[in-house]
């Protein structure tokens, strides 16, 4: 079984345990040091401080090389809280992606404004497209292989090279080659940009750039950058716990119908729906077991116009399951058993 799918199946009673995923009280109990409310953005923005030289380099680098890398800015306290959250989620037999159910996860994205507003513009928004990783020999032994995020065929960069859509990649633990840090090929060293984006590879291995990063660093890249995670080693000092999430400019339509605006509510049910849609999106790579898919089919219904968010290859299976579910709901109650 693929490592990403195995997060769900580690416990003997894992199928019965899936019912817990829809319970707000369950998640509050898993991580009592984190919060789940209907509006995670009521507090004023506490933008992470970034030095002027670092910001100047980031703005130039993302235009020239397609990515930026800011030294640690997210507080040690919040990184440790979120890393602990992932550890506890895994301990109860579930996937790290459920970190996204907690307010603190979304507050981190809003508080990136000192970096993201100069890149994306004022009032940038998040998309409900995200993932969370815990890379170690005991969990998932390696990050994802070489790929581009090139998901949307519409142009995602401006004339000056600034992206309108980025993947923000945020480590909550220190990352280095021993625990699977990120690697990429700068866009000005990529032989396939701009005309052969369906290809990956390189001409010179010296063009590969390793991105070791301390917890709290801020990285982001455009849709065209080749990138991948390394393989973990038994000599790694800690797991590589991190998240990747799409952030986009507010002056263009959402690239996918899962926008998160930082001045609006974000219910627990919507967060579950986002998580379900992402698990379904990556089923073709991770091969999740049927009970997990069925759980996701139920939870994605919290999102408006949810059917286009389901991969076409799964829509027939979802329709069959939802018909079954409706049949069960419409079935009249059984007569009481008489002894």
N, C-alpha and C positions, 0 to 999 in steps of 0.2 A: 504494500500500500504506500502511496505517496506520503511524504512526511507531513504536508499541509493537511491532508485528509486524516492522518493518524492522530492529530490533536483531539479529534472527536471520539476516537475509539479506544482510548487507553484504559478506560474503566470497564469492568465486566458488565455493568448494567447501563452501558452508555446510551442505548436506544431509549430506555425509560427516562434517562436523565435529561434528554433533550427538552422535555416539557419545561424544565427550569428556565430555559433561555428566554422565554416570554414573560418572566416574572420580575417586576421591578424590585420587589423585596429581596429576591434571591441575589440580584446584582449588588444591591446595597449591602447585603451581608458578606459577599465575597470581598469587597473592598470598602470597608467602613471609613477609611481615610479619604475616600473620593466621594464626589457628589453626583446625584442625578436629579435635576429639576427640569421643569418645562421650558425654562428660559435661562440658558447658561451665560447670557451676555448682559445681565443687568448691571454688573459692576462696571465702573469706568475702565477704558482701555489702559492697560499698563504695558506700554510698548517696551520691548526688550531693548536695552541700550546697545548701540552699535557705534564704534568709533568712526570718525569722518574718513580717515584713510582707508579703513576696511570697506566702508560703503562706496567710496569712489572706485576702488579696485573692483568691487562686486559689479557695479553698474557697467564698467567697461568690459569686464571679463565675460559677462553673460551675453553681451553683444558680439564680442569677438570670438570667444571660445564656446559659447552656448551654455555656460553654467557659472554658478557662483558658489563660494564657500566662505562663510563668515565664521570666525572663531566663536567659542562658546558665548552665548548671549542668554539662552534660556536658563533660568536659575537652577542651581544644583538641587534645591528642595523639590521643585516640580519634576525634574528629571528622575530623581529617586522615587518620588511618589508614583509616577507613571510606570517606571520599570518594575516596581513592586507590584503594581496593579497587574501587569502582564504575567509576572511570576505566579500570582495567586489564581489568575484565570486558568493558567495551564495546570495548576495543582488540582483544580476541580474538574479537569477533563474537558476543557473547551479551548477554542482557538484564540490566539492573541488579538485578532481583529476586534474582539468584543471590548477592547479598551475604548473604542469609539463611543461606547454607551455613556461614558462619564463626561461631565461638564468640563473638567480640566483639560481633556483632550482638545475640545473645540476652543476653549479659551486660549490655549497655546497658539492656535492658528490665527486668531484675531490679534494676538499680541505681537505677531511678526510684522506689524505695520511699518516700523522704521526701515525695514529692508524691502518689504513687498510693495509699499506704496510708490517708492521711486521707480520700481520696475513695472508694476502692473497698473498703477494709477490709484487715485483715491477711491475708497469704498470697494476695493477688490473683494471678491467673494470666494468662498470655498465651494467645491463640488463634493457631492457624496460619493466620490470615487476615491477610495483609499485602501491601504493595506497596513498591517502591522506584522513585524517579524520578531522571532526570537531564535537566532542562529546559534546553535551549539551542537556538539556531538550527541547530546541526549535528546534534543528536540528536532529541529530541522538542521541538517548538517551543512547546508550551503545556502547562499542566496540564490536569486533567480539568475538564469543564464543570460548571455548577451542578447540584448533586444533594444529596440527603440519604443518609446511610448506612443509613437506615431499612430494615434487612434482616430484622429479626425482629419479628413482630407481637405477641409477648408484651411486656408492660410492661418497660422497662429503666431506670426511675427509681424512687427511693424517695419516700415521702411528703414528705420535706424538700427534695426536688429533687436530691439527690445521685444520680448515675447509678450503675447496676450494671454498665454496659458503656460503655466509651469508645473512641474512636479516638485513640490517641496519635500525634501528628504531630511528627517530630523532624528538624530540618534539620542536615545535616552541613557545609553551607556557608552563608555569609550569604545571606539572601533579601530581595529588595526588589521594587518594581514592575517594574524593568527585567529581572529574570530570572524573573518569574512567581511572586511570593509568593502566599500564600493570602489569600482574601477570604471573608467570611462575613456572615450576617445574624444578630445576636443574637436569641435565641429570644423575648425580650420586645419585639422590633420586627418579628417575623415575622407577617404577616397570616394565615398558614395554620396556625399552631400554636394549638390541638392538633387541630383537627377536619378539616383538609384537607391531610394530610401528603403526599398524592400530587401536590400542586402545588408549584411553585417560582415565585419571583418576589418582587416587593416593591412597596410603595406609594410609597415615597419613596427616591430614590437616595442620599440622605444617611444612610439606615439601613445602607448597606453599610459594612463595616469592613475596612480593609486590615490585614494582619498581617505587616508586614516583621519579620524576626527574624534575629538573629545566630546563627551556628553554635553548636550546643549548647543552644539554647533548648528548652523543653519546652512543647508545646501539646497540648491534648486537648479533645474535644467529645463531646457525647452523640449519640445516634442520630438526633435530630430536626433538627439544625442544618443549614441550607442553607450550602454552602461550595463553593468552586471555586478552581482555580489560574489565575493570569494567563498572558498570552502573553509570551514572552521577546523581548528586543530585541538588535540587534547591538551596542548600547552597554552591555550587561550586563558587569560586571567578572568574573563567574564563572558557571558553570552552577548551577542550583538542584538540589542533590543532597539527597534527603530520603527518609524512609520513613514510612509510616503502618501501624499495626498495632492490632488489637483487644486491649484488656486488660479483664478482667472480675473481678467480685467472686467470692470463693471460696465464699460461702454460698448461691449459686444454681447450678443445673446448668449445665454449659457450653452456651453458646448455639449452638455448632456442635461437632461431634465431632472437634475438632482441638485439645484442650487441651495446653498446655505448662506443666508445674509445675516450679518452680525448684529443687525438691529431688530431681529425677529425671533419668535419662539422656535425652539427645536425640540419637539416632543420625544419622549422615550420611544414611542411607537415608530416615529420617522427614523430615528437612529437605527432601530432594529431593521426597518425596511431597507435602509441604505446598506447595512451589513449583509442582509440576505441577498441583495442584488449583486454585491461584489463577490460573494461566494459563488453565486450562480455564474457570474461572468468568467470565473477562472476554473469552472468545473472541467472544461476541456483539457486543462493542463494538470489538474490535481485529482480528478476522478473521485469526487465525494460520494459516499454511500447513499443509497436511496433514502433512508430516514432523514439524513441531513438535507437533501434536496426538498423533500416534502415539507420539512420545517420551514425552509426558505420560501417555498411557494406560498405558504400561509402568511408569513411575515411581510413579504414584499407588497402585499395588498394594502398596506398602510400608506403607500406612496400613490400620489395621483397619477393616472394614466400609466400604470405600472407595466402593462404588457410589453411595450417596446423596450423596456429595460431588461427583459428576459432574453437571453440568447436564443435565436431562432431554433437552434437544435434542441432546445428544451421546452419549447412552447407547447408541443403536442403532449408531452409528458405532463406538463403543468395543467393543461386543460383537462386531461383525463383525471388527474388527481383532484382538481377542484370540483369536477362533476361528481366524483365519488364522495367528496366531502359534503357537497350540497345534498346528495341523496341521503346521507346519514343525518344531516340536520333536519331534512324534511320528513324523515321517517317518524311516524307517530310513536309515542312512548309505549313501551310494552306493558301488557296487563300485569298487575302485581302478582307475584308468585303466591299461590295459596297452598298451604300445607294441609 
